[in-house]
Amino acid sequence: MLLVGDPQMTDAYSYDRPGILLRISEFYSDLYMHRNYRHLNRQLRPQATLFIGDLMDGGREWSDAGYQKQVARFKRLFKSSKPQYYMAGNHDIGFGNGIKKNVLERFEKAFGPTSYTFNTSEYSIIVLDTVSLSATNDDLESKQRALDLLDRHLPPHPRILFTHVPLHRSPTEPCGPDRQSTKNSIRQGRGYQYQNLVGEHLSKQILERINPVAVFSGDDHDYCVVQHQYGNDNQALEMTIPTFSMAQGVKYPGAVLLDLTSTRQQQQLQQPHQDSFATKLCWLPDQIAIFIGYGCLVGISLIGLALMHGWRFLRLRKQRGFGKSFDEDALPAPSIMAPRPSPIRRATTMFAKDVSDVASIGILTYLACLLLL
């Protein structure tokens, strides 16, 4: 199963930018996610994809008509013939008491319920809507459904919990060596329609009720791995999945491949008395660095052409006596002379022509790559 965290499609609520700049940002962030998702599916061949919330940046802000366009855009970017599962994030429906009924209903209509379970051959997958559970308003329907999931008789298979917001941990708990941020931990913080961690009491309640062997979360945009201790000496690894978008503040976006195919017999041979599964962290390219590389190549090309034409211009001036040509010395001046461009103008024209020739080849190659790759 491919785990995709926080695609958070760039939209009109992402940046305070003029229309054309926003369209360019949307185009390239969409292209980045579409191509990487297609490539990962071709190379890794996952049997399903689970999106860990924050599907779009302004999901909770759009009008109903605008939201439907964004839903169609999302499903076009992440088109797949394999099953896809979705989670709600705070950018999709809001957070806690900020969740609005109509926003919640349209998300569920487009992507399904916010809390649910499904089974694999060896595991029970528990998708829990912790953004709704964090509300103090007990009348919120999505909160009641999440509570019902916690209260029901859960399947006996080993359980893997999925929550958009990471569970509570010590502010000094390190995230491990693969985290990109200089701050090697996720600390509690709150603001408009967000909270960095599920509350301490609620986190404890969730762990003790579900008793998961592992937890997967999103929201933070960076990679993080911690170990939770709960109940009677129980442990659960929590892995926070990095964002899949190039536009969400991390140098290297990523995804995680979760392998749940090992049989119980294999588990007992490998790790007796423990449940085993495999994960593979898949880093994606640093697209901003690629764009900077393009700019550097353009600059090097322009400098190279300028130096070549400058050297040619100085050489010709020296050969012709600083602009006086052989023809002008050898032949008598005609009675009517056509105006001749200055050497500087001729050199500038030749430079511009060479730049145009090089640029046309580069642009055509780039457009071909956009259309064909």
C-alpha positions as a printed Julia matrix, in Angstrom:
373×3 Matrix{Float64}:
   0.0     0.0     0.0
   1.32    3.44   -0.96
   0.93    6.07    1.77
   0.65    9.62    0.44
   0.77   12.44    2.98
  -0.58   15.96    2.55
  -0.74   16.44   -1.23
  -2.36   19.78   -0.34
  -2.99   20.88   -3.93
  -1.89   24.45   -4.54
  -4.94   26.65   -5.14
  -6.27   30.18   -4.81
  -6.01   29.97   -1.0
  -2.33   28.96   -0.97
  -0.47   32.17   -1.79
  -1.1    35.88   -2.13
   0.12   35.97   -5.73
  -1.13   37.58   -8.96
  -3.18   35.34  -11.25
  -0.46   34.34  -13.7
   2.04   33.47  -10.95
  -0.61   31.42   -9.14
  -1.44   29.54  -12.34
   2.24   28.75  -12.89
   2.55   27.51   -9.28
  -0.54   25.33   -9.67
   0.66   23.93  -13.01
   4.1    22.86  -11.8
   2.98   21.52   -8.42
   0.25   19.5   -10.18
   2.72   18.23  -12.77
   5.17   17.23  -10.03
   2.61   15.2    -8.06
   0.97   13.63  -11.11
   4.24   12.41  -12.59
   5.67   11.13   -9.31
   2.45    9.32   -8.42
   2.36    7.69  -11.84
   6.05    6.76  -11.61
   5.71    5.26   -8.12
   2.74    3.18   -9.22
   4.62    1.88  -12.24
   7.79    1.05  -10.34
   6.44   -0.15   -6.99
   3.06   -1.52   -8.12
   1.19   -0.95   -4.84
  -2.16   -2.69   -4.47
  -3.8     0.45   -3.06
  -3.15    4.05   -2.03
  -4.1     5.73    1.22
  -4.08    9.56    1.28
  -3.43   10.76    4.84
  -5.48   13.97    4.71
  -5.05   17.57    3.53
  -5.92   16.64   -0.03
  -6.16   20.28   -1.07
  -4.88   23.49    0.47
  -8.13   25.46    0.6
 -10.63   22.61    0.8
 -12.52   24.05    3.75
 -12.67   27.54    2.17
 -14.07   26.87   -1.3
 -17.64   27.5    -2.38
 -19.52   24.34   -3.29
 -19.06   24.96   -7.03
 -15.35   25.7    -6.62
 -14.92   22.65   -4.41
 -16.35   20.33   -7.05
 -13.79   21.63   -9.56
 -10.99   20.96   -7.07
 -12.27   17.42   -6.45
 -12.23   16.73  -10.19
  -8.72   18.18  -10.39
  -7.51   15.99   -7.52
  -8.91   12.79   -9.01
  -7.39   13.69  -12.37
  -3.94   14.13  -10.79
  -4.11   10.88   -8.83
  -5.93    8.72  -11.33
  -5.46    5.01  -10.68
  -7.15    1.7   -11.41
  -6.22    0.43   -7.92
  -8.29    1.08   -4.77
  -7.8     4.46   -3.1
  -8.63    5.37    0.5
  -8.94    8.91    1.81
  -8.61   10.66    5.15
  -9.81   14.11    6.16
  -7.3    16.74    7.22
  -7.76   20.15    8.77
  -7.31   21.8     5.35
 -10.16   19.63    4.05
 -12.83   20.07    6.73
 -11.34   22.35    9.41
 -10.21   21.42   12.9
 -12.19   20.67   16.07
 -14.97   23.16   16.73
 -14.11   24.94   13.47
 -15.58   22.11   11.37
 -18.71   23.19    9.49
 -21.48   20.77    8.67
 -21.73   21.61    4.95
 -17.94   21.38    4.51
 -17.89   17.98    6.22
 -20.82   16.69    4.16
 -19.32   17.65    0.81
 -16.01   16.0     1.74
 -17.81   12.78    2.66
 -19.81   12.91   -0.56
 -16.62   13.23   -2.63
 -14.22   11.0    -0.67
 -16.24    8.86    1.73
 -16.51    8.71    5.55
 -13.85   10.26    7.75
 -13.61    7.29   10.14
 -13.74    3.67    8.97
 -11.99    0.31    9.05
 -10.98   -2.29    6.5
  -9.04   -5.53    6.69
  -6.12   -7.1     4.9
  -5.25  -10.76    5.21
  -3.25  -10.17    8.39
  -4.11   -6.67    9.67
  -7.04   -4.44   10.52
  -6.66   -0.88    9.24
  -8.25    1.73   11.52
  -8.74    5.16    9.92
  -9.64    7.57   12.71
 -10.8    11.16   12.23
  -8.77   12.86   14.96
  -9.49   16.37   13.64
 -13.16   15.77   14.54
 -12.35   13.91   17.76
 -10.46   17.01   18.92
 -13.7    19.04   18.98
 -15.37   19.83   22.28
 -18.7    20.03   20.46
 -20.38   16.64   21.0
 -23.06   17.41   18.39
 -20.55   17.08   15.55
 -21.61   14.03   13.53
 -18.1    13.08   12.44
 -16.96   13.12   16.07
 -19.78   10.79   17.06
 -18.86    8.38   14.26
 -15.23    8.41   15.4
 -16.33    7.7    18.98
 -18.57    4.89   17.74
 -15.56    3.36   15.99
 -13.58    3.49   19.24
 -16.46    1.91   21.17
 -17.27   -0.9    18.75
 -15.86   -4.41   18.94
 -12.71   -4.11   16.85
 -11.43   -7.02   14.72
  -8.97   -9.39   16.41
  -6.27   -8.91   13.76
  -3.26   -6.75   14.69
  -4.38   -3.16   14.19
  -2.67   -0.34   12.34
  -3.96    3.13   13.14
  -4.08    6.02   10.68
  -4.57    9.54   12.02
  -4.08   12.8    10.16
  -2.73   14.65   13.2
   0.26   13.0    14.94
  -0.33   11.65   18.44
   1.0    13.4    21.52
   4.63   12.9    22.53
   7.26   14.66   24.63
   8.44   17.94   23.06
  12.0    16.6    23.26
  11.22   13.26   21.6
  13.55   13.08   18.55
  12.18   12.21   15.12
  15.22   10.32   13.91
  17.99   10.94   11.38
  15.78   11.16    8.27
  13.97   14.3     9.34
  14.86   17.33    7.19
  13.98   20.14    9.59
  16.66   21.42   11.95
  14.03   21.01   14.69
  14.22   17.27   15.24
  10.89   16.96   17.03
   7.19   17.77   16.63
   5.98   20.07   19.37
   2.47   21.0    20.33
   1.16   24.21   18.81
  -2.22   25.67   17.92
  -3.61   28.26   15.56
  -6.45   28.99   13.17
  -7.94   25.62   12.19
  -4.9    23.55   13.16
  -3.17   21.79   16.03
   0.24   20.14   15.72
  -0.52   17.12   17.94
  -3.57   15.31   19.23
  -4.14   16.2    22.89
  -2.32   14.11   25.49
  -5.43   12.62   27.12
  -7.09   11.84   23.79
  -3.89   10.27   22.44
  -3.68    7.98   25.46
  -7.35    7.05   25.11
  -6.9     6.21   21.4
  -3.81    4.06   21.96
  -5.31    2.11   24.86
  -8.61    1.51   23.07
  -7.26    0.54   19.64
  -4.06   -1.12   20.89
  -2.25   -0.61   17.56
   0.99   -2.27   16.54
   1.81    0.82   14.46
   0.53    4.33   13.81
   0.83    6.39   10.62
   0.13   10.12   10.55
   0.59   13.21    8.39
   0.02   16.96    8.79
   3.59   17.89    9.8
   4.93   17.7     6.2
   8.27   16.27    7.38
   9.29   12.72    8.2
   9.28   11.58   11.82
   9.49    8.25   13.66
   8.78    7.89   17.39
   7.93    5.03   19.75
   4.84    5.29   21.98
   4.62    3.51   25.32
   1.09    2.87   26.59
  -1.0     0.52   28.71
   0.67   -2.48   30.29
   4.08   -2.12   28.72
   2.69   -1.9    25.17
   4.57   -0.18   22.37
   3.6     1.26   19.0
   5.81    2.81   16.37
   4.43    6.03   14.86
   5.65    7.17   11.45
   4.71   10.62   10.18
   4.61   10.62    6.39
   6.26   13.56    4.56
   4.23   15.75    2.24
   3.89   14.64   -1.38
   3.95   18.23   -2.65
   6.94   20.28   -3.79
   5.19   23.43   -2.51
   4.82   22.67    1.21
   8.09   23.77    2.72
  10.33   20.71    2.6
  13.27   20.19    0.26
  12.5    16.56   -0.47
   8.84   15.47   -0.55
   8.18   11.78   -0.17
   5.87    8.8     0.24
   6.0     5.5     2.11
   5.36    2.01    0.78
   3.73   -0.19    3.42
   4.04   -3.95    2.89
   1.45   -6.01    4.77
   1.8    -9.16    2.71
   3.97  -11.25    5.04
   2.15  -14.24    6.45
   1.79  -14.97   10.13
   4.09  -17.98    9.75
   6.8   -15.77    8.26
   6.29  -13.27   11.08
   6.77  -15.94   13.72
   9.96  -17.16   12.05
  11.39  -13.66   11.74
  10.21  -12.07   14.99
   8.56  -14.51   17.37
   5.72  -13.02   19.45
   5.79   -9.82   17.39
   3.81   -8.52   14.45
   5.97   -7.54   11.5
   5.44   -5.38    8.46
   7.8    -3.58    6.15
   7.99    0.08    5.19
  10.04    1.79    2.51
  10.58    5.55    2.59
  10.63    6.92   -0.97
  12.13   10.38   -1.31
  11.07   12.49   -4.3
  13.28   14.92   -6.28
  14.09   18.42   -5.08
  12.15   20.25   -7.81
  13.2    23.72   -6.64
  16.86   22.73   -7.04
  16.06   21.45  -10.53
  14.51   24.81  -11.44
  17.56   26.6   -10.03
  19.72   24.29  -12.13
  17.74   25.3   -15.22
  18.37   28.95  -14.38
  22.09   28.33  -13.92
  22.3    26.58  -17.29
  20.51   29.49  -18.95
  22.93   31.92  -17.3
  25.98   29.86  -18.33
  24.69   29.65  -21.9
  24.15   33.43  -22.1
  27.57   34.15  -20.61
  29.21   31.68  -23.0
  27.53   33.22  -26.04
  28.36   36.74  -24.83
  32.05   35.85  -24.35
  32.23   34.17  -27.76
  30.69   37.14  -29.55
  32.75   39.63  -27.55
  35.96   37.82  -28.46
  34.9    37.67  -32.13
  34.03   41.38  -32.15
  37.39   42.41  -30.67
  39.3    40.15  -33.07
  37.55   41.63  -36.13
  38.13   45.18  -34.93
  41.81   44.44  -34.51
  42.06   42.87  -37.98
  40.25   45.78  -39.64
  41.97   48.55  -37.84
  39.32   49.22  -35.25
  36.36   49.13  -37.58
  37.9    50.24  -40.9
  37.34   47.4   -43.39
  39.62   46.31  -46.25
  36.94   47.21  -48.78
  36.77   50.77  -47.51
  40.58   51.2   -47.96
  40.9    49.51  -51.34
  37.94   50.87  -53.22
  36.97   54.43  -54.05
  33.94   55.7   -52.26
  30.82   55.47  -54.43
  28.83   58.56  -55.1
  25.87   57.18  -53.22
  26.67   55.08  -50.13
  24.11   52.93  -48.42
  24.11   53.33  -44.64
  25.97   50.49  -42.94
  25.24   49.24  -39.46
  27.9    49.88  -36.89
  30.14   46.97  -35.83
  28.53   46.99  -32.38
  25.06   46.73  -33.88
  26.13   43.89  -36.17
  27.68   42.04  -33.22
  24.54   42.58  -31.12
  22.32   41.28  -33.92
  24.44   38.16  -34.34
  24.4    37.58  -30.57
  20.61   37.9   -30.46
  20.24   35.47  -33.36
  22.42   32.86  -31.66
  20.47   33.26  -28.4
  17.23   32.79  -30.35
  18.56   29.66  -32.05
  19.73   28.09  -28.79
  16.54   29.08  -26.95
  14.25   27.69  -29.66
  15.94   24.28  -29.48
  15.77   24.27  -25.67
  12.13   25.38  -25.55
  11.02   22.84  -28.16
  12.85   20.06  -26.29
  11.27   21.16  -22.99
   7.76   21.26  -24.5
   8.28   17.81  -26.01
   9.28   16.49  -22.58
   6.2    18.09  -20.99
   3.89   16.47  -23.51
   5.51   13.06  -23.88
   7.06   12.13  -20.52
